[in-house]
Amino acid sequence: MAKKVLIAYYSRRGENYVNGSIKNLKLGNTEVVAQKIKALLPDADVFQIDTTYEYSKSYMTCIEEAKQELHD
Ligand SMILES: Cc1cc2nc3c(=O)[nH]c(=O)nc-3n(C[C@H](O)[C@H](O)[C@H](O)COP(=O)(O)O)c2cc1C
């Protein structure tokens, strides 16, 4: 029996860090990679992991939230 593949990924859309600057991404970086893997493995299932609460859409504020979580 052929093995079933699951592509599970977590990725941030919107403001994100790309090649040294903040850009507004339609798709997150990891999401783009997940789609490339899916194109190579069309039978695979794709599952986008989400957070239990929404982080700030502002990249800089999100950084502060992440720092606070690490501190806590
Ligand atoms: C809260 C936060 C902190 C990040 N910190 C860094 C960093 O210190 N250095 C870096 O090169 N990229 C940093 N990034 C950018 C991510 O590493 C980059 O976008 C990576 O591709 C993550 O995948 P994603 O775009 O699918 O979310 C950060 C992104 C977020 C949201």
PDB file of the backbone (N, CA, C, O) and the ligand in Angstrom, with CONECT records:
HET    LIG  A 101      31
ATOM      1  N   MET A   1       0.849  -1.191   0.000  1.00  0.00           N
ATOM      2  CA  MET A   1       0.000   0.000   0.000  1.00  0.00           C
ATOM      3  C   MET A   1       0.893   1.253   0.000  1.00  0.00           C
ATOM      4  O   MET A   1       1.859   1.340   0.758  1.00  0.00           O
ATOM      5  N   ALA A   2       0.556   2.204  -0.851  1.00  0.00           N
ATOM      6  CA  ALA A   2       1.366   3.433  -0.926  1.00  0.00           C
ATOM      7  C   ALA A   2       1.196   4.251   0.351  1.00  0.00           C
ATOM      8  O   ALA A   2       0.102   4.338   0.908  1.00  0.00           O
ATOM      9  N   LYS A   3       2.279   4.838   0.795  1.00  0.00           N
ATOM     10  CA  LYS A   3       2.211   5.663   2.002  1.00  0.00           C
ATOM     11  C   LYS A   3       1.599   7.010   1.676  1.00  0.00           C
ATOM     12  O   LYS A   3       1.882   7.593   0.630  1.00  0.00           O
ATOM     13  N   LYS A   4       0.753   7.507   2.583  1.00  0.00           N
ATOM     14  CA  LYS A   4       0.114   8.814   2.409  1.00  0.00           C
ATOM     15  C   LYS A   4       1.022   9.880   3.027  1.00  0.00           C
ATOM     16  O   LYS A   4       1.563   9.699   4.118  1.00  0.00           O
ATOM     17  N   VAL A   5       1.174  10.980   2.315  1.00  0.00           N
ATOM     18  CA  VAL A   5       2.048  12.055   2.806  1.00  0.00           C
ATOM     19  C   VAL A   5       1.196  13.219   3.292  1.00  0.00           C
ATOM     20  O   VAL A   5       0.228  13.605   2.638  1.00  0.00           O
ATOM     21  N   LEU A   6       1.563  13.779   4.450  1.00  0.00           N
ATOM     22  CA  LEU A   6       0.920  14.981   4.973  1.00  0.00           C
ATOM     23  C   LEU A   6       1.946  16.109   4.994  1.00  0.00           C
ATOM     24  O   LEU A   6       3.013  15.985   5.594  1.00  0.00           O
ATOM     25  N   ILE A   7       1.608  17.205   4.333  1.00  0.00           N
ATOM     26  CA  ILE A   7       2.448  18.403   4.380  1.00  0.00           C
ATOM     27  C   ILE A   7       1.801  19.335   5.395  1.00  0.00           C
ATOM     28  O   ILE A   7       0.811  19.997   5.084  1.00  0.00           O
ATOM     29  N   ALA A   8       2.350  19.392   6.608  1.00  0.00           N
ATOM     30  CA  ALA A   8       1.812  20.261   7.666  1.00  0.00           C
ATOM     31  C   ALA A   8       2.784  21.420   7.851  1.00  0.00           C
ATOM     32  O   ALA A   8       3.983  21.211   8.036  1.00  0.00           O
ATOM     33  N   TYR A   9       2.268  22.622   7.800  1.00  0.00           N
ATOM     34  CA  TYR A   9       3.169  23.766   7.892  1.00  0.00           C
ATOM     35  C   TYR A   9       2.549  24.897   8.700  1.00  0.00           C
ATOM     36  O   TYR A   9       1.330  25.022   8.815  1.00  0.00           O
ATOM     37  N   TYR A  10       3.438  25.718   9.257  1.00  0.00           N
ATOM     38  CA  TYR A  10       3.031  26.937   9.957  1.00  0.00           C
ATOM     39  C   TYR A  10       3.749  28.102   9.292  1.00  0.00           C
ATOM     40  O   TYR A  10       4.960  28.036   9.084  1.00  0.00           O
ATOM     41  N   SER A  11       3.045  29.144   8.962  1.00  0.00           N
ATOM     42  CA  SER A  11       3.642  30.227   8.182  1.00  0.00           C
ATOM     43  C   SER A  11       2.898  31.525   8.438  1.00  0.00           C
ATOM     44  O   SER A  11       1.701  31.528   8.725  1.00  0.00           O
ATOM     45  N   ARG A  12       3.634  32.637   8.330  1.00  0.00           N
ATOM     46  CA  ARG A  12       3.038  33.948   8.580  1.00  0.00           C
ATOM     47  C   ARG A  12       2.849  34.718   7.272  1.00  0.00           C
ATOM     48  O   ARG A  12       3.806  34.965   6.538  1.00  0.00           O
ATOM     49  N   ARG A  13       1.607  35.088   6.996  1.00  0.00           N
ATOM     50  CA  ARG A  13       1.323  35.968   5.854  1.00  0.00           C
ATOM     51  C   ARG A  13       1.420  37.414   6.319  1.00  0.00           C
ATOM     52  O   ARG A  13       1.570  37.686   7.510  1.00  0.00           O
ATOM     53  N   GLY A  14       1.334  38.338   5.368  1.00  0.00           N
ATOM     54  CA  GLY A  14       1.345  39.765   5.719  1.00  0.00           C
ATOM     55  C   GLY A  14       2.759  40.247   5.964  1.00  0.00           C
ATOM     56  O   GLY A  14       3.696  39.817   5.292  1.00  0.00           O
ATOM     57  N   GLU A  15       2.913  41.149   6.936  1.00  0.00           N
ATOM     58  CA  GLU A  15       4.242  41.709   7.210  1.00  0.00           C
ATOM     59  C   GLU A  15       5.186  40.627   7.713  1.00  0.00           C
ATOM     60  O   GLU A  15       4.921  39.968   8.718  1.00  0.00           O
ATOM     61  N   ASN A  16       6.296  40.456   6.990  1.00  0.00           N
ATOM     62  CA  ASN A  16       7.282  39.443   7.378  1.00  0.00           C
ATOM     63  C   ASN A  16       8.653  39.879   6.869  1.00  0.00           C
ATOM     64  O   ASN A  16       8.778  40.820   6.086  1.00  0.00           O
ATOM     65  N   TYR A  17       9.651  39.183   7.327  1.00  0.00           N
ATOM     66  CA  TYR A  17      11.033  39.549   7.053  1.00  0.00           C
ATOM     67  C   TYR A  17      11.543  38.752   5.861  1.00  0.00           C
ATOM     68  O   TYR A  17      11.555  37.522   5.899  1.00  0.00           O
ATOM     69  N   VAL A  18      11.967  39.444   4.796  1.00  0.00           N
ATOM     70  CA  VAL A  18      12.438  38.778   3.580  1.00  0.00           C
ATOM     71  C   VAL A  18      13.722  39.449   3.104  1.00  0.00           C
ATOM     72  O   VAL A  18      13.736  40.654   2.850  1.00  0.00           O
ATOM     73  N   ASN A  19      14.792  38.682   2.984  1.00  0.00           N
ATOM     74  CA  ASN A  19      16.062  39.196   2.449  1.00  0.00           C
ATOM     75  C   ASN A  19      16.471  40.539   3.049  1.00  0.00           C
ATOM     76  O   ASN A  19      16.888  41.448   2.332  1.00  0.00           O
ATOM     77  N   GLY A  20      16.349  40.652   4.352  1.00  0.00           N
ATOM     78  CA  GLY A  20      16.865  41.846   5.029  1.00  0.00           C
ATOM     79  C   GLY A  20      15.898  43.007   5.159  1.00  0.00           C
ATOM     80  O   GLY A  20      16.272  44.054   5.687  1.00  0.00           O
ATOM     81  N   SER A  21      14.654  42.854   4.688  1.00  0.00           N
ATOM     82  CA  SER A  21      13.699  43.951   4.898  1.00  0.00           C
ATOM     83  C   SER A  21      12.288  43.393   5.131  1.00  0.00           C
ATOM     84  O   SER A  21      11.994  42.235   4.837  1.00  0.00           O
ATOM     85  N   ILE A  22      11.431  44.265   5.670  1.00  0.00           N
ATOM     86  CA  ILE A  22      10.057  43.844   5.959  1.00  0.00           C
ATOM     87  C   ILE A  22       9.205  44.046   4.705  1.00  0.00           C
ATOM     88  O   ILE A  22       9.184  45.124   4.111  1.00  0.00           O
ATOM     89  N   LYS A  23       8.505  42.980   4.323  1.00  0.00           N
ATOM     90  CA  LYS A  23       7.643  43.045   3.135  1.00  0.00           C
ATOM     91  C   LYS A  23       6.249  42.547   3.509  1.00  0.00           C
ATOM     92  O   LYS A  23       6.071  41.857   4.512  1.00  0.00           O
ATOM     93  N   ASN A  24       5.261  42.910   2.681  1.00  0.00           N
ATOM     94  CA  ASN A  24       3.900  42.436   2.900  1.00  0.00           C
ATOM     95  C   ASN A  24       3.672  41.235   1.986  1.00  0.00           C
ATOM     96  O   ASN A  24       3.525  41.381   0.772  1.00  0.00           O
ATOM     97  N   LEU A  25       3.644  40.055   2.584  1.00  0.00           N
ATOM     98  CA  LEU A  25       3.575  38.818   1.791  1.00  0.00           C
ATOM     99  C   LEU A  25       2.136  38.318   1.641  1.00  0.00           C
ATOM    100  O   LEU A  25       1.396  38.220   2.620  1.00  0.00           O
ATOM    101  N   LYS A  26       1.754  38.005   0.401  1.00  0.00           N
ATOM    102  CA  LYS A  26       0.452  37.371   0.162  1.00  0.00           C
ATOM    103  C   LYS A  26       0.449  35.976   0.773  1.00  0.00           C
ATOM    104  O   LYS A  26      -0.539  35.536   1.361  1.00  0.00           O
ATOM    105  N   LEU A  27       1.593  35.288   0.617  1.00  0.00           N
ATOM    106  CA  LEU A  27       1.778  33.958   1.199  1.00  0.00           C
ATOM    107  C   LEU A  27       3.048  33.991   2.033  1.00  0.00           C
ATOM    108  O   LEU A  27       4.016  34.655   1.664  1.00  0.00           O
ATOM    109  N   GLY A  28       3.052  33.276   3.159  1.00  0.00           N
ATOM    110  CA  GLY A  28       4.258  33.200   3.983  1.00  0.00           C
ATOM    111  C   GLY A  28       5.352  32.411   3.266  1.00  0.00           C
ATOM    112  O   GLY A  28       5.082  31.658   2.330  1.00  0.00           O
ATOM    113  N   ASN A  29       6.595  32.597   3.724  1.00  0.00           N
ATOM    114  CA  ASN A  29       7.732  31.914   3.081  1.00  0.00           C
ATOM    115  C   ASN A  29       7.588  30.386   3.127  1.00  0.00           C
ATOM    116  O   ASN A  29       7.795  29.704   2.124  1.00  0.00           O
ATOM    117  N   THR A  30       7.234  29.865   4.295  1.00  0.00           N
ATOM    118  CA  THR A  30       7.093  28.415   4.439  1.00  0.00           C
ATOM    119  C   THR A  30       5.900  27.904   3.628  1.00  0.00           C
ATOM    120  O   THR A  30       5.912  26.787   3.111  1.00  0.00           O
ATOM    121  N   GLU A  31       4.868  28.752   3.531  1.00  0.00           N
ATOM    122  CA  GLU A  31       3.679  28.394   2.743  1.00  0.00           C
ATOM    123  C   GLU A  31       4.063  28.196   1.271  1.00  0.00           C
ATOM    124  O   GLU A  31       3.568  27.282   0.613  1.00  0.00           O
ATOM    125  N   VAL A  32       4.945  29.056   0.765  1.00  0.00           N
ATOM    126  CA  VAL A  32       5.403  28.928  -0.624  1.00  0.00           C
ATOM    127  C   VAL A  32       6.131  27.593  -0.809  1.00  0.00           C
ATOM    128  O   VAL A  32       5.936  26.901  -1.808  1.00  0.00           O
ATOM    129  N   VAL A  33       6.972  27.244   0.172  1.00  0.00           N
ATOM    130  CA  VAL A  33       7.702  25.968   0.094  1.00  0.00           C
ATOM    131  C   VAL A  33       6.718  24.796   0.154  1.00  0.00           C
ATOM    132  O   VAL A  33       6.861  23.821  -0.584  1.00  0.00           O
ATOM    133  N   ALA A  34       5.717  24.899   1.039  1.00  0.00           N
ATOM    134  CA  ALA A  34       4.711  23.831   1.152  1.00  0.00           C
ATOM    135  C   ALA A  34       4.000  23.629  -0.191  1.00  0.00           C
ATOM    136  O   ALA A  34       3.725  22.500  -0.596  1.00  0.00           O
ATOM    137  N   GLN A  35       3.708  24.738  -0.869  1.00  0.00           N
ATOM    138  CA  GLN A  35       3.027  24.629  -2.174  1.00  0.00           C
ATOM    139  C   GLN A  35       3.937  23.983  -3.220  1.00  0.00           C
ATOM    140  O   GLN A  35       3.478  23.246  -4.093  1.00  0.00           O
ATOM    141  N   LYS A  36       5.237  24.275  -3.115  1.00  0.00           N
ATOM    142  CA  LYS A  36       6.184  23.652  -4.058  1.00  0.00           C
ATOM    143  C   LYS A  36       6.269  22.138  -3.810  1.00  0.00           C
ATOM    144  O   LYS A  36       6.350  21.350  -4.752  1.00  0.00           O
ATOM    145  N   ILE A  37       6.250  21.747  -2.537  1.00  0.00           N
ATOM    146  CA  ILE A  37       6.276  20.314  -2.217  1.00  0.00           C
ATOM    147  C   ILE A  37       4.992  19.648  -2.725  1.00  0.00           C
ATOM    148  O   ILE A  37       5.024  18.550  -3.280  1.00  0.00           O
ATOM    149  N   LYS A  38       3.862  20.337  -2.521  1.00  0.00           N
ATOM    150  CA  LYS A  38       2.568  19.810  -2.986  1.00  0.00           C
ATOM    151  C   LYS A  38       2.573  19.610  -4.513  1.00  0.00           C
ATOM    152  O   LYS A  38       2.019  18.636  -5.023  1.00  0.00           O
ATOM    153  N   ALA A  39       3.210  20.551  -5.231  1.00  0.00           N
ATOM    154  CA  ALA A  39       3.276  20.432  -6.695  1.00  0.00           C
ATOM    155  C   ALA A  39       4.057  19.179  -7.108  1.00  0.00           C
ATOM    156  O   ALA A  39       3.771  18.563  -8.134  1.00  0.00           O
ATOM    157  N   LEU A  40       5.053  18.815  -6.281  1.00  0.00           N
ATOM    158  CA  LEU A  40       5.849  17.614  -6.565  1.00  0.00           C
ATOM    159  C   LEU A  40       5.138  16.344  -6.108  1.00  0.00           C
ATOM    160  O   LEU A  40       5.351  15.265  -6.660  1.00  0.00           O
ATOM    161  N   LEU A  41       4.280  16.492  -5.079  1.00  0.00           N
ATOM    162  CA  LEU A  41       3.567  15.340  -4.503  1.00  0.00           C
ATOM    163  C   LEU A  41       2.063  15.631  -4.522  1.00  0.00           C
ATOM    164  O   LEU A  41       1.478  15.891  -3.470  1.00  0.00           O
ATOM    165  N   PRO A  42       1.429  15.591  -5.699  1.00  0.00           N
ATOM    166  CA  PRO A  42       0.021  16.004  -5.800  1.00  0.00           C
ATOM    167  C   PRO A  42      -0.943  15.182  -4.957  1.00  0.00           C
ATOM    168  O   PRO A  42      -2.037  15.651  -4.643  1.00  0.00           O
ATOM    169  N   ASP A  43      -0.557  13.960  -4.584  1.00  0.00           N
ATOM    170  CA  ASP A  43      -1.456  13.130  -3.770  1.00  0.00           C
ATOM    171  C   ASP A  43      -1.382  13.465  -2.277  1.00  0.00           C
ATOM    172  O   ASP A  43      -2.192  12.982  -1.485  1.00  0.00           O
ATOM    173  N   ALA A  44      -0.414  14.286  -1.904  1.00  0.00           N
ATOM    174  CA  ALA A  44      -0.238  14.605  -0.479  1.00  0.00           C
ATOM    175  C   ALA A  44      -1.378  15.482   0.033  1.00  0.00           C
ATOM    176  O   ALA A  44      -1.941  16.284  -0.713  1.00  0.00           O
ATOM    177  N   ASP A  45      -1.713  15.317   1.319  1.00  0.00           N
ATOM    178  CA  ASP A  45      -2.654  16.225   1.970  1.00  0.00           C
ATOM    179  C   ASP A  45      -1.871  17.417   2.491  1.00  0.00           C
ATOM    180  O   ASP A  45      -0.705  17.293   2.868  1.00  0.00           O
ATOM    181  N   VAL A  46      -2.528  18.581   2.508  1.00  0.00           N
ATOM    182  CA  VAL A  46      -1.881  19.794   3.014  1.00  0.00           C
ATOM    183  C   VAL A  46      -2.693  20.311   4.198  1.00  0.00           C
ATOM    184  O   VAL A  46      -3.917  20.417   4.128  1.00  0.00           O
ATOM    185  N   PHE A  47      -1.999  20.628   5.278  1.00  0.00           N
ATOM    186  CA  PHE A  47      -2.669  21.148   6.476  1.00  0.00           C
ATOM    187  C   PHE A  47      -1.919  22.358   6.997  1.00  0.00           C
ATOM    188  O   PHE A  47      -0.728  22.286   7.302  1.00  0.00           O
ATOM    189  N   GLN A  48      -2.635  23.478   7.095  1.00  0.00           N
ATOM    190  CA  GLN A  48      -2.006  24.691   7.619  1.00  0.00           C
ATOM    191  C   GLN A  48      -2.246  24.784   9.122  1.00  0.00           C
ATOM    192  O   GLN A  48      -3.388  24.868   9.576  1.00  0.00           O
ATOM    193  N   ILE A  49      -1.164  24.767   9.883  1.00  0.00           N
ATOM    194  CA  ILE A  49      -1.241  24.893  11.342  1.00  0.00           C
ATOM    195  C   ILE A  49      -1.498  26.361  11.681  1.00  0.00           C
ATOM    196  O   ILE A  49      -0.909  27.256  11.075  1.00  0.00           O
ATOM    197  N   ASP A  50      -2.384  26.603  12.656  1.00  0.00           N
ATOM    198  CA  ASP A  50      -2.707  27.967  13.044  1.00  0.00           C
ATOM    199  C   ASP A  50      -2.422  28.157  14.533  1.00  0.00           C
ATOM    200  O   ASP A  50      -2.237  27.187  15.269  1.00  0.00           O
ATOM    201  N   THR A  51      -2.388  29.403  14.962  1.00  0.00           N
ATOM    202  CA  THR A  51      -2.164  29.683  16.383  1.00  0.00           C
ATOM    203  C   THR A  51      -3.506  29.743  17.103  1.00  0.00           C
ATOM    204  O   THR A  51      -4.544  29.967  16.481  1.00  0.00           O
ATOM    205  N   THR A  52      -3.477  29.538  18.426  1.00  0.00           N
ATOM    206  CA  THR A  52      -4.737  29.599  19.168  1.00  0.00           C
ATOM    207  C   THR A  52      -5.222  31.045  19.292  1.00  0.00           C
ATOM    208  O   THR A  52      -6.423  31.300  19.374  1.00  0.00           O
ATOM    209  N   TYR A  53      -4.281  31.978  19.306  1.00  0.00           N
ATOM    210  CA  TYR A  53      -4.700  33.389  19.238  1.00  0.00           C
ATOM    211  C   TYR A  53      -3.880  34.082  18.160  1.00  0.00           C
ATOM    212  O   TYR A  53      -2.785  33.640  17.811  1.00  0.00           O
ATOM    213  N   GLU A  54      -4.423  35.168  17.643  1.00  0.00           N
ATOM    214  CA  GLU A  54      -3.790  35.838  16.503  1.00  0.00           C
ATOM    215  C   GLU A  54      -2.677  36.778  16.973  1.00  0.00           C
ATOM    216  O   GLU A  54      -2.881  37.622  17.845  1.00  0.00           O
ATOM    217  N   TYR A  55      -1.510  36.613  16.380  1.00  0.00           N
ATOM    218  CA  TYR A  55      -0.423  37.559  16.654  1.00  0.00           C
ATOM    219  C   TYR A  55      -0.681  38.841  15.876  1.00  0.00           C
ATOM    220  O   TYR A  55      -1.454  38.857  14.918  1.00  0.00           O
ATOM    221  N   SER A  56      -0.019  39.921  16.303  1.00  0.00           N
ATOM    222  CA  SER A  56      -0.208  41.219  15.645  1.00  0.00           C
ATOM    223  C   SER A  56       0.140  41.143  14.162  1.00  0.00           C
ATOM    224  O   SER A  56       1.061  40.431  13.762  1.00  0.00           O
ATOM    225  N   LYS A  57      -0.612  41.887  13.354  1.00  0.00           N
ATOM    226  CA  LYS A  57      -0.317  41.947  11.916  1.00  0.00           C
ATOM    227  C   LYS A  57       0.947  42.773  11.674  1.00  0.00           C
ATOM    228  O   LYS A  57       1.607  42.616  10.647  1.00  0.00           O
ATOM    229  N   SER A  58       1.277  43.644  12.609  1.00  0.00           N
ATOM    230  CA  SER A  58       2.512  44.435  12.513  1.00  0.00           C
ATOM    231  C   SER A  58       3.701  43.553  12.862  1.00  0.00           C
ATOM    232  O   SER A  58       3.729  42.943  13.931  1.00  0.00           O
ATOM    233  N   TYR A  59       4.679  43.481  11.973  1.00  0.00           N
ATOM    234  CA  TYR A  59       5.857  42.630  12.214  1.00  0.00           C
ATOM    235  C   TYR A  59       6.564  43.055  13.502  1.00  0.00           C
ATOM    236  O   TYR A  59       6.912  42.212  14.330  1.00  0.00           O
ATOM    237  N   MET A  60       6.778  44.372  13.670  1.00  0.00           N
ATOM    238  CA  MET A  60       7.526  44.849  14.831  1.00  0.00           C
ATOM    239  C   MET A  60       6.789  44.544  16.135  1.00  0.00           C
ATOM    240  O   MET A  60       7.413  44.178  17.130  1.00  0.00           O
ATOM    241  N   THR A  61       5.455  44.696  16.130  1.00  0.00           N
ATOM    242  CA  THR A  61       4.681  44.365  17.332  1.00  0.00           C
ATOM    243  C   THR A  61       4.736  42.862  17.590  1.00  0.00           C
ATOM    244  O   THR A  61       4.816  42.426  18.738  1.00  0.00           O
ATOM    245  N   CYS A  62       4.694  42.075  16.521  1.00  0.00           N
ATOM    246  CA  CYS A  62       4.780  40.611  16.649  1.00  0.00           C
ATOM    247  C   CYS A  62       6.111  40.207  17.289  1.00  0.00           C
ATOM    248  O   CYS A  62       6.164  39.286  18.103  1.00  0.00           O
ATOM    249  N   ILE A  63       7.179  40.905  16.913  1.00  0.00           N
ATOM    250  CA  ILE A  63       8.493  40.647  17.513  1.00  0.00           C
ATOM    251  C   ILE A  63       8.427  40.858  19.030  1.00  0.00           C
ATOM    252  O   ILE A  63       8.956  40.065  19.809  1.00  0.00           O
ATOM    253  N   GLU A  64       7.760  41.954  19.425  1.00  0.00           N
ATOM    254  CA  GLU A  64       7.643  42.255  20.863  1.00  0.00           C
ATOM    255  C   GLU A  64       6.816  41.168  21.567  1.00  0.00           C
ATOM    256  O   GLU A  64       7.135  40.765  22.686  1.00  0.00           O
ATOM    257  N   GLU A  65       5.749  40.698  20.898  1.00  0.00           N
ATOM    258  CA  GLU A  65       4.922  39.625  21.486  1.00  0.00           C
ATOM    259  C   GLU A  65       5.759  38.354  21.653  1.00  0.00           C
ATOM    260  O   GLU A  65       5.676  37.671  22.673  1.00  0.00           O
ATOM    261  N   ALA A  66       6.570  38.050  20.625  1.00  0.00           N
ATOM    262  CA  ALA A  66       7.401  36.842  20.679  1.00  0.00           C
ATOM    263  C   ALA A  66       8.444  36.952  21.790  1.00  0.00           C
ATOM    264  O   ALA A  66       8.701  35.985  22.507  1.00  0.00           O
ATOM    265  N   LYS A  67       9.044  38.144  21.928  1.00  0.00           N
ATOM    266  CA  LYS A  67      10.041  38.369  22.986  1.00  0.00           C
ATOM    267  C   LYS A  67       9.406  38.182  24.360  1.00  0.00           C
ATOM    268  O   LYS A  67       9.993  37.567  25.251  1.00  0.00           O
ATOM    269  N   GLN A  68       8.197  38.724  24.517  1.00  0.00           N
ATOM    270  CA  GLN A  68       7.494  38.617  25.798  1.00  0.00           C
ATOM    271  C   GLN A  68       7.195  37.148  26.115  1.00  0.00           C
ATOM    272  O   GLN A  68       7.344  36.712  27.257  1.00  0.00           O
ATOM    273  N   GLU A  69       6.770  36.381  25.090  1.00  0.00           N
ATOM    274  CA  GLU A  69       6.478  34.961  25.306  1.00  0.00           C
ATOM    275  C   GLU A  69       7.741  34.219  25.744  1.00  0.00           C
ATOM    276  O   GLU A  69       7.695  33.387  26.650  1.00  0.00           O
ATOM    277  N   LEU A  70       8.878  34.527  25.091  1.00  0.00           N
ATOM    278  CA  LEU A  70      10.148  33.882  25.463  1.00  0.00           C
ATOM    279  C   LEU A  70      10.507  34.241  26.900  1.00  0.00           C
ATOM    280  O   LEU A  70      10.942  33.390  27.676  1.00  0.00           O
ATOM    281  N   HIS A  71      10.318  35.527  27.248  1.00  0.00           N
ATOM    282  CA  HIS A  71      10.636  36.001  28.591  1.00  0.00           C
ATOM    283  C   HIS A  71       9.780  35.301  29.628  1.00  0.00           C
ATOM    284  O   HIS A  71      10.265  34.920  30.693  1.00  0.00           O
ATOM    285  N   ASP A  72       8.474  35.131  29.306  1.00  0.00           N
ATOM    286  CA  ASP A  72       7.529  34.505  30.250  1.00  0.00           C
ATOM    287  C   ASP A  72       7.830  33.030  30.421  1.00  0.00           C
ATOM    288  O   ASP A  72       7.141  32.343  31.174  1.00  0.00           O
TER     289      ASP A  72
HETATM  290  C1  LIG A 101       8.266  37.054  15.230  1.00  0.00           C
HETATM  291  C2  LIG A 101       9.234  36.825  14.097  1.00  0.00           C
HETATM  292  C3  LIG A 101      10.597  36.884  14.322  1.00  0.00           C
HETATM  293  C4  LIG A 101      11.505  36.680  13.287  1.00  0.00           C
HETATM  294  N1  LIG A 101      12.845  36.785  13.554  1.00  0.00           N
HETATM  295  C5  LIG A 101      13.729  36.638  12.532  1.00  0.00           C
HETATM  296  C6  LIG A 101      15.129  36.776  12.772  1.00  0.00           C
HETATM  297  O1  LIG A 101      15.564  37.037  13.894  1.00  0.00           O
HETATM  298  N2  LIG A 101      15.979  36.603  11.715  1.00  0.00           N
HETATM  299  C7  LIG A 101      15.528  36.322  10.443  1.00  0.00           C
HETATM  300  O2  LIG A 101      16.336  36.170   9.525  1.00  0.00           O
HETATM  301  N3  LIG A 101      14.201  36.174  10.223  1.00  0.00           N
HETATM  302  C8  LIG A 101      13.311  36.336  11.207  1.00  0.00           C
HETATM  303  N4  LIG A 101      11.971  36.202  10.966  1.00  0.00           N
HETATM  304  C9  LIG A 101      11.549  35.870   9.608  1.00  0.00           C
HETATM  305  C10 LIG A 101      11.298  34.374   9.503  1.00  0.00           C
HETATM  306  O3  LIG A 101      12.395  33.633   9.933  1.00  0.00           O
HETATM  307  C11 LIG A 101      11.041  34.049   8.039  1.00  0.00           C
HETATM  308  O4  LIG A 101       9.921  34.759   7.592  1.00  0.00           O
HETATM  309  C12 LIG A 101      10.858  32.562   7.836  1.00  0.00           C
HETATM  310  O5  LIG A 101      10.778  32.339   6.477  1.00  0.00           O
HETATM  311  C13 LIG A 101       9.645  32.053   8.622  1.00  0.00           C
HETATM  312  O6  LIG A 101       8.703  31.433   7.796  1.00  0.00           O
HETATM  313  P1  LIG A 101       7.310  32.105   7.347  1.00  0.00           P
HETATM  314  O7  LIG A 101       7.624  33.277   6.462  1.00  0.00           O
HETATM  315  O8  LIG A 101       6.672  30.986   6.591  1.00  0.00           O
HETATM  316  O9  LIG A 101       6.530  32.476   8.550  1.00  0.00           O
HETATM  317  C14 LIG A 101      11.043  36.394  11.976  1.00  0.00           C
HETATM  318  C15 LIG A 101       9.657  36.304  11.741  1.00  0.00           C
HETATM  319  C16 LIG A 101       8.769  36.534  12.778  1.00  0.00           C
HETATM  320  C17 LIG A 101       7.277  36.461  12.480  1.00  0.00           C
CONECT  290  291
CONECT  291  290  292  319
CONECT  292  291  293
CONECT  293  292  294  317
CONECT  294  293  295
CONECT  295  294  296  302
CONECT  296  295  297  298
CONECT  297  296
CONECT  298  296  299
CONECT  299  298  300  301
CONECT  300  299
CONECT  301  299  302
CONECT  302  295  301  303
CONECT  303  302  304  317
CONECT  304  303  305
CONECT  305  304  306  307
CONECT  306  305
CONECT  307  305  308  309
CONECT  308  307
CONECT  309  307  310  311
CONECT  310  309
CONECT  311  309  312
CONECT  312  311  313
CONECT  313  312  314  315  316
CONECT  314  313
CONECT  315  313
CONECT  316  313
CONECT  317  293  303  318
CONECT  318  317  319
CONECT  319  291  318  320
CONECT  320  319
END
